[in-house]
């Protein structure tokens, strides 16, 4: 077993070496009209407290303070559920789903065109009709015989 010895203990890694220094956010002030508009959006369930917090890089606590100060429901003493799934979130998820479905349709269209081209090339190469034609009579094939149908 090999043991490494450090000559100078100051060279060893310690917690302070790997500590991430927090960056200071610039101090910003939002106008009252801006705060009131965001409170109205939250009240109408167009957005959520968390979404406002993330979008404008403001603490969740600050947004709740805006709600307490500017909410129309507070003055009427109506209790509101603040964090339902907002319309904005629903729209975002639906747009994502639409994008996924459009991508899937595009992939299926490419596959269909590829298969049609392969059938077309095979028909040209082998000089036979591979593609099923609607309205045509089915081939007679081996058919059934009296021997097979009578059980003899």
Backbone as JSON, one array per atom type, in Angstrom:
{
  "sequence": "XXXXXXXXXXXXXXXXXXXXXXXXXXXXXXXXXXXXXXXXXXXXXXXXXXXXXXXXXXXXXXXXXXXXXXXXXXXXXXXXXXXXXXXXXXXXXXXXXXXXXXXXXXXXXXXXXXXXXXXXXXXXXXXXXXXXXXXXXXXXXXXXXXXXXXXX",
  "N": [[0.84, -1.17, 0.0], [0.59, 2.16, -0.91], [1.42, 5.24, 0.45], [0.76, 8.58, 0.22], [2.56, 11.41, 1.01], [2.26, 14.69, 2.09], [4.33, 17.4, 1.92], [4.0, 20.07, 2.59], [1.41, 21.19, 4.52], [-0.29, 23.2, 3.75], [-0.69, 22.95, 1.07], [-2.6, 21.07, 0.7], [-5.91, 20.19, -0.29], [-8.81, 21.94, 0.75], [-12.0, 22.77, 2.24], [-12.48, 25.5, 1.77], [-11.1, 25.96, -0.55], [-12.71, 24.9, -2.54], [-15.07, 26.23, -2.3], [-17.85, 27.94, -3.55], [-18.19, 31.17, -4.56], [-20.79, 33.35, -3.84], [-22.62, 35.26, -6.23], [-23.41, 38.67, -6.41], [-26.58, 40.01, -6.88], [-27.73, 42.67, -8.9], [-29.16, 45.57, -7.4], [-32.52, 46.17, -7.81], [-35.4, 48.07, -8.63], [-38.84, 47.78, -8.81], [-41.55, 49.27, -10.49], [-44.63, 50.53, -9.07], [-46.85, 50.16, -10.7], [-45.99, 48.06, -12.34], [-45.69, 45.99, -10.44], [-48.34, 45.8, -9.57], [-49.57, 44.97, -11.95], [-48.45, 42.43, -12.27], [-49.47, 41.18, -9.99], [-52.18, 41.2, -10.65], [-52.12, 39.46, -12.85], [-51.42, 37.09, -11.56], [-53.65, 36.78, -9.91], [-55.6, 36.3, -11.82], [-54.86, 33.86, -12.62], [-53.09, 33.66, -14.76], [-50.43, 33.47, -14.59], [-47.94, 32.24, -12.26], [-46.77, 32.61, -8.87], [-44.24, 31.55, -8.59], [-43.38, 31.49, -11.28], [-43.28, 34.24, -11.92], [-41.33, 34.97, -10.13], [-39.07, 33.54, -11.1], [-38.86, 34.53, -13.72], [-38.37, 37.3, -13.48], [-36.3, 37.35, -11.75], [-36.63, 37.7, -8.95], [-37.24, 37.36, -5.46], [-39.37, 34.78, -4.14], [-40.65, 35.45, -1.83], [-40.75, 38.25, -2.01], [-42.61, 38.54, -4.11], [-44.88, 37.47, -2.91], [-45.22, 39.43, -0.97], [-45.92, 41.56, -2.63], [-48.36, 40.59, -3.48], [-49.77, 40.61, -1.07], [-49.87, 43.32, -0.58], [-51.05, 44.53, -2.9], [-53.22, 43.02, -3.75], [-56.52, 42.57, -4.91], [-58.24, 40.78, -3.85], [-57.47, 40.56, -1.21], [-58.36, 42.9, 0.04], [-61.05, 42.45, 0.02], [-61.18, 40.34, 1.64], [-61.05, 37.75, 0.6], [-60.05, 34.47, 0.17], [-57.47, 33.19, -1.76], [-56.29, 30.6, -3.85], [-53.03, 30.3, -4.55], [-51.1, 28.94, -6.16], [-52.19, 27.37, -8.43], [-52.24, 25.35, -11.43], [-51.3, 27.42, -13.87], [-52.74, 29.29, -16.62], [-50.81, 30.07, -18.4], [-48.82, 28.18, -17.98], [-50.2, 25.87, -18.78], [-50.63, 26.47, -21.49], [-48.0, 26.55, -22.35], [-47.21, 23.88, -21.95], [-49.02, 22.61, -23.69], [-48.21, 23.69, -26.17], [-45.69, 22.55, -26.32], [-46.41, 19.85, -26.52], [-47.79, 19.92, -28.97], [-45.66, 20.55, -30.66], [-44.11, 18.23, -30.38], [-45.88, 16.34, -31.48], [-46.16, 17.32, -34.1], [-43.57, 16.92, -34.98], [-43.47, 14.13, -34.89], [-45.42, 13.5, -36.81], [-44.14, 14.53, -39.06], [-41.92, 12.79, -39.18], [-43.23, 10.37, -39.7], [-44.32, 10.95, -42.19], [-42.02, 11.16, -43.75], [-41.12, 8.51, -43.58], [-43.21, 7.21, -44.89], [-43.04, 8.31, -47.5], [-40.5, 7.33, -48.16], [-40.96, 4.54, -48.19], [-42.84, 4.36, -50.26], [-41.26, 5.19, -52.4], [-39.39, 3.13, -52.43], [-41.04, 0.97, -53.16], [-41.81, 1.83, -55.69], [-39.3, 1.82, -57.01], [-38.72, -0.93, -56.84], [-40.8, -1.97, -58.38], [-40.08, -0.97, -60.89], [-37.6, -2.22, -61.21], [-38.12, -5.0, -61.08], [-40.19, -5.25, -62.8], [-42.93, -5.66, -62.15], [-46.23, -5.34, -60.72], [-46.33, -4.16, -57.58], [-47.55, -2.57, -55.73], [-50.68, -2.45, -54.2], [-53.62, -2.31, -55.96], [-56.59, -0.55, -55.69], [-59.88, -1.74, -56.11], [-59.3, -3.66, -57.95], [-59.51, -7.07, -59.07], [-59.06, -9.8, -56.83], [-56.31, -12.07, -57.04], [-56.58, -15.39, -58.42], [-55.12, -17.36, -57.18], [-54.32, -20.35, -55.4], [-56.79, -21.34, -54.9], [-59.83, -23.17, -54.02], [-60.58, -26.64, -53.99], [-62.86, -29.23, -54.95], [-62.2, -31.53, -53.67], [-60.94, -30.67, -51.32], [-62.98, -29.25, -50.03], [-65.08, -30.98, -49.57], [-64.15, -32.7, -47.74], [-62.91, -35.06, -48.47]],
  "CA": [[0.0, 0.0, 0.0], [1.39, 3.37, -1.03], [0.87, 6.39, 1.17], [1.3, 9.85, -0.24], [2.78, 12.36, 2.1], [2.35, 16.07, 1.65], [5.37, 18.07, 2.7], [3.46, 21.32, 3.1], [-0.03, 20.99, 4.74], [-1.07, 24.27, 3.09], [-0.95, 22.52, -0.3], [-3.74, 20.15, 0.7], [-7.21, 20.79, -0.61], [-9.73, 22.07, 1.88], [-13.32, 23.25, 1.85], [-12.42, 26.87, 1.28], [-10.59, 25.92, -1.92], [-13.78, 24.53, -3.45], [-16.28, 26.99, -1.99], [-18.31, 28.81, -4.64], [-18.51, 32.5, -4.06], [-22.08, 33.8, -4.38], [-22.56, 36.5, -6.98], [-24.42, 39.61, -5.96], [-27.53, 40.46, -7.87], [-27.86, 44.12, -8.81], [-30.37, 46.04, -6.73], [-33.48, 46.67, -8.78], [-36.66, 48.53, -8.07], [-39.94, 47.63, -9.75], [-42.56, 50.3, -10.28], [-45.88, 50.03, -8.49], [-47.73, 49.68, -11.78], [-45.48, 46.75, -12.74], [-46.05, 45.04, -9.38], [-49.8, 45.62, -9.61], [-49.92, 44.17, -13.12], [-48.07, 41.04, -11.99], [-50.44, 40.67, -9.02], [-53.42, 40.93, -11.4], [-51.9, 38.24, -13.63], [-51.47, 35.96, -10.62], [-55.04, 36.64, -9.48], [-56.38, 35.73, -12.94], [-54.23, 32.57, -12.91], [-52.36, 33.7, -16.02], [-49.08, 33.09, -14.22], [-47.84, 31.84, -10.86], [-45.77, 33.32, -8.08], [-42.93, 30.98, -8.93], [-43.0, 31.91, -12.63], [-42.89, 35.65, -11.83], [-40.06, 34.98, -9.41], [-38.0, 33.09, -11.99], [-38.75, 35.38, -14.91], [-37.83, 38.61, -13.15], [-35.23, 37.12, -10.78], [-37.0, 38.32, -7.68], [-37.54, 36.27, -4.53], [-40.77, 34.38, -3.99], [-41.15, 36.25, -0.7], [-41.09, 39.59, -2.51], [-43.84, 38.44, -4.9], [-45.97, 37.33, -1.93], [-45.43, 40.75, -0.38], [-46.69, 42.32, -3.62], [-49.75, 40.08, -3.41], [-50.37, 41.08, 0.17], [-50.05, 44.76, -0.65], [-51.83, 45.01, -4.04], [-54.28, 42.11, -4.16], [-57.91, 43.0, -4.76], [-58.91, 39.79, -3.01], [-57.13, 40.81, 0.2], [-59.23, 43.95, 0.58], [-62.39, 41.86, 0.2], [-60.95, 39.2, 2.51], [-61.3, 36.5, -0.13], [-58.86, 33.64, 0.17], [-57.18, 32.7, -3.11], [-55.25, 29.58, -3.97], [-52.06, 31.05, -5.34], [-50.27, 28.16, -7.07], [-52.77, 26.36, -9.31], [-51.58, 25.33, -12.73], [-51.74, 28.63, -14.54], [-53.03, 29.19, -18.05], [-49.53, 30.19, -19.12], [-48.16, 26.88, -17.89], [-50.96, 24.95, -19.62], [-50.34, 26.82, -22.88], [-46.61, 26.14, -22.6], [-47.2, 22.42, -22.09], [-49.74, 22.25, -24.92], [-47.35, 24.02, -27.3], [-44.65, 21.53, -26.35], [-47.05, 18.63, -27.02], [-48.03, 20.15, -30.4], [-44.37, 20.46, -31.34], [-43.74, 16.81, -30.41], [-46.76, 15.65, -32.42], [-45.79, 17.75, -35.45], [-42.32, 16.23, -35.3], [-43.82, 12.74, -35.14], [-46.11, 13.46, -38.11], [-43.1, 14.72, -40.07], [-41.15, 11.56, -39.29], [-44.08, 9.36, -40.35], [-44.44, 11.34, -43.59], [-40.75, 10.79, -44.39], [-41.12, 7.05, -43.69], [-44.18, 6.85, -45.92], [-42.45, 8.66, -48.8], [-39.4, 6.4, -48.39], [-41.52, 3.24, -48.55], [-43.44, 4.49, -51.59], [-40.15, 5.24, -53.37], [-38.83, 1.77, -52.51], [-41.99, 0.16, -53.95], [-41.7, 2.3, -57.07], [-38.05, 1.31, -57.56], [-38.84, -2.38, -56.98], [-41.68, -2.22, -59.54], [-39.29, -0.72, -62.1], [-36.52, -3.19, -61.3], [-38.63, -6.35, -61.32], [-41.25, -5.1, -63.81], [-44.19, -6.23, -61.67], [-47.0, -4.44, -59.87], [-46.24, -4.53, -56.17], [-48.52, -1.77, -55.01], [-52.03, -2.97, -54.29], [-54.52, -1.39, -56.65], [-57.95, -0.66, -55.19], [-60.89, -2.02, -57.13], [-58.89, -4.76, -58.82], [-59.96, -8.39, -58.62], [-57.98, -10.55, -56.21], [-55.81, -13.16, -57.88], [-57.24, -16.66, -58.13], [-54.28, -18.1, -56.25], [-54.47, -21.8, -55.52], [-58.21, -21.6, -54.88], [-60.25, -24.38, -53.3], [-61.04, -27.72, -54.88], [-63.94, -30.04, -54.37], [-61.6, -32.52, -52.8], [-60.66, -30.08, -50.04], [-64.17, -28.74, -49.38], [-65.96, -32.08, -49.16], [-63.5, -33.48, -46.69], [-62.52, -36.36, -48.98]],
  "C": [[0.89, 1.24, 0.0], [0.69, 4.52, -0.34], [1.54, 7.64, 0.64], [1.44, 10.79, 0.93], [2.94, 13.75, 1.5], [3.33, 16.77, 2.55], [4.81, 19.33, 3.36], [1.95, 21.15, 3.29], [-0.88, 22.07, 4.08], [-1.41, 23.91, 1.65], [-2.16, 21.59, -0.4], [-5.03, 20.89, 0.37], [-8.05, 20.87, 0.65], [-11.04, 22.65, 1.38], [-13.29, 24.63, 1.23], [-11.91, 26.94, -0.16], [-11.73, 25.72, -2.92], [-15.07, 25.31, -3.22], [-16.61, 27.93, -3.15], [-18.74, 30.14, -4.03], [-19.84, 32.95, -4.67], [-21.9, 35.13, -5.12], [-23.69, 37.4, -6.51], [-25.29, 40.02, -7.13], [-27.63, 41.98, -7.77], [-29.19, 44.5, -8.14], [-31.28, 46.65, -7.79], [-34.73, 47.1, -8.05], [-37.72, 48.42, -9.16], [-40.99, 48.7, -9.45], [-43.82, 49.68, -9.7], [-46.81, 49.49, -9.56], [-47.3, 48.3, -12.26], [-45.9, 45.69, -11.72], [-47.54, 44.75, -9.4], [-50.21, 44.76, -10.81], [-49.58, 42.69, -12.9], [-49.03, 40.41, -10.98], [-51.75, 40.34, -9.73], [-53.29, 39.66, -12.24], [-51.98, 37.0, -12.74], [-52.91, 35.71, -10.18], [-55.91, 36.01, -10.57], [-55.86, 34.36, -13.35], [-53.58, 32.53, -14.29], [-50.9, 33.31, -15.81], [-49.08, 32.69, -12.75], [-46.77, 32.67, -10.17], [-44.38, 32.84, -8.47], [-42.47, 31.42, -10.31], [-42.56, 33.37, -12.64], [-41.52, 35.75, -11.17], [-38.9, 34.59, -10.33], [-37.77, 34.08, -13.13], [-38.06, 36.71, -14.61], [-36.72, 38.55, -12.1], [-35.46, 37.91, -9.48], [-37.42, 37.18, -6.75], [-39.05, 36.01, -4.47], [-41.41, 35.2, -2.87], [-41.56, 37.64, -1.15], [-42.39, 39.57, -3.3], [-45.03, 38.27, -3.96], [-46.24, 38.65, -1.22], [-46.22, 41.64, -1.33], [-48.15, 41.9, -3.56], [-50.46, 40.63, -2.18], [-50.72, 42.57, 0.06], [-51.07, 45.17, -1.72], [-53.03, 44.14, -4.41], [-55.67, 42.68, -3.89], [-58.66, 42.03, -3.85], [-58.65, 40.04, -1.53], [-58.06, 41.85, 0.8], [-60.65, 43.43, 0.81], [-62.35, 40.65, 1.12], [-61.37, 37.87, 1.87], [-59.99, 35.73, -0.16], [-58.67, 33.06, -1.24], [-56.11, 31.63, -3.04], [-54.26, 30.12, -4.98], [-51.38, 30.2, -6.41], [-51.02, 27.09, -7.86], [-51.99, 26.34, -10.62], [-52.14, 26.49, -13.53], [-52.01, 28.37, -16.02], [-51.73, 29.25, -18.84], [-48.8, 28.86, -19.11], [-48.86, 25.86, -18.78], [-50.65, 25.19, -21.09], [-48.94, 26.36, -23.25], [-46.53, 24.63, -22.81], [-47.91, 21.97, -23.36], [-48.92, 22.56, -26.16], [-46.24, 22.99, -27.45], [-45.2, 20.23, -26.94], [-47.32, 18.75, -28.52], [-46.74, 19.99, -31.18], [-43.93, 19.0, -31.45], [-44.58, 16.06, -31.44], [-46.45, 16.04, -33.86], [-44.5, 17.07, -35.9], [-42.59, 14.77, -35.64], [-44.51, 12.59, -36.49], [-45.09, 13.62, -39.24], [-42.28, 13.46, -40.29], [-41.95, 10.48, -40.02], [-44.22, 9.67, -41.84], [-43.18, 10.95, -44.36], [-40.69, 9.28, -44.59], [-42.04, 6.6, -44.81], [-43.62, 7.13, -47.31], [-41.31, 7.71, -49.15], [-39.94, 5.04, -48.86], [-42.15, 3.27, -49.93], [-42.36, 4.5, -52.67], [-39.53, 3.86, -53.52], [-39.73, 0.86, -53.34], [-41.89, 0.53, -55.42], [-40.42, 1.77, -57.73], [-38.1, -0.2, -57.77], [-39.73, -2.73, -58.17], [-40.91, -2.01, -60.84], [-38.24, -1.81, -62.29], [-37.03, -4.57, -61.7], [-39.76, -6.39, -62.34], [-42.52, -5.85, -63.42], [-44.9, -5.17, -60.84], [-46.94, -4.94, -58.43], [-47.33, -3.82, -55.38], [-49.92, -2.31, -55.25], [-52.91, -1.91, -54.94], [-55.93, -1.61, -56.12], [-58.9, -0.89, -56.34], [-60.5, -3.15, -58.06], [-59.35, -6.08, -58.21], [-58.79, -9.12, -57.95], [-57.55, -11.69, -57.12], [-56.46, -14.47, -57.45], [-56.43, -17.49, -57.16], [-54.44, -19.59, -56.46], [-55.94, -22.18, -55.51], [-58.55, -22.84, -54.09], [-60.73, -25.4, -54.31], [-62.13, -28.49, -54.17], [-63.38, -31.04, -53.37], [-61.39, -31.94, -51.39], [-61.94, -29.66, -49.3], [-65.11, -29.84, -48.92], [-65.36, -32.95, -48.07], [-63.05, -34.83, -47.15], [-61.04, -36.48, -49.14]]
}
